[in-house]
Amino acid sequence: MGIMTVREAAQKWGVTERRVQEMIRTGRIPGAHKLARDWVMPDDTQKPIDLRFLTKEQRKEYDEKNKV
């Protein structure tokens, strides 16, 4: 198992580097940690659900399931 940088995750998941950084900041990427000045995560990390595009009902269900 290797590591993946924010840039690599953004390319793999089809999102911007800033979006990956925001997911890290909000604690949605388990295993992410800082290595020197860069954020890294395990290379088998799956892309978290994008909460911006959930309906109110889906968001409520997600929050209840994950105790947000």
Secondary structure, 3 states (H helix, E strand, C coil): CCEEEHHHHHHHHCCCHHHHHHHHHCCCCCCCEEECCEEEEECCCCCCCCHHHCCHHHHHHHHHHHCC
